[in-house]
Amino acid sequence: MPYTTEEDGLINNFAVEPKVYTAEPPNKTQKRNYIVWGALAAVLVAGVLAIAVAAS
């Protein structure tokens, strides 16, 4: 672990920095999956709201 020592003998520890990388854009299959999961989530939320309205 990288550290430095001050004049008074105090030790300062530094975190190890992770490697930096660029994110890759989603491919066609991933985009399609995002759309499908988004639609399913919207249907689920609409269903829960409909049940809440019907129950009240």
C-alpha angles and dihedrals in degrees: 000000000000115000141159130214121222127214091265092053096257115146121221114201120204126203119245107251117229121237112270119229136169120250118243119230116248118266125230094271092051092048090051090049091051090053093048094048091046091052092048091049091050091051091049093050092046090050093050091049091048091052091048091052092046092049095050 
